[in-house]
Amino acid sequence: MAAKEALRRLQAGDAHMAVHPNCGTNFVTSGMLAGLAAWAVTVLSTQGERKRSAWEALPTAFTAATLALFVAQPLGHTLQEFVTTSPGARRAPGPGDAAPTGRRAGAFGGA
């Protein structure tokens, strides 16, 4: 019953229901930004005139990764809202429905 109600609300234009803080888009955005920030700081710190070892750059890399996580929160939400989700839901096939024509069942029995 709850799933049918959610589908009805999505189809009626309640689009914010399609966005969730635990969506993979948010996790990927956070991981990518934090990783890139830490990598960039480490690379930039170990090159040039003021060359430091990677161990000496570690506190700065942690700081950069933490700051990137703050930026990733609103960015991940925005990406999810405008890029990776769609409120235009259709009726999901039920257990008795046939697979769509032109497609074969997947390797694990799914449509």
C-alpha positions, 0 to 999 in steps of 0.5 A, a space after each residue: 500500500 505504501 509503495 502505491 501511495 508513493 507512486 501516486 504522489 510521484 505521478 501527481 507531481 510530488 517530485 521531492 520524494 524522488 530525492 533521498 540523502 542516502 542515494 548513491 549519487 550523494 555517496 559517489 559525489 562525496 567519495 569522488 570529491 574527497 578523494 580528488 581533494 586529498 590526491 591533489 593536495 598530496 601531488 601538489 605538496 610533493 612537487 615544486 620548490 617546497 617539496 614535502 614527503 607524502 607523510 608530511 602532506 597527510 594532515 593537509 590532505 585530510 583537511 582538504 578531504 573534509 572540506 570537500 565533504 562539506 561541498 559534496 553535500 549540496 552538490 550531491 543533492 543537486 546532482 541527484 535532483 537534476 541528473 540522476 533521478 526522475 519523478 516521472 514514474 510509471 507503473 512498475 511491472 508486477 510478478 504476473 506481468 510479462 517482460 517487455 517485448 524485445 528484451 530477454 530476461 537478465 542473467 539473474 532472472 530479472 527483466 
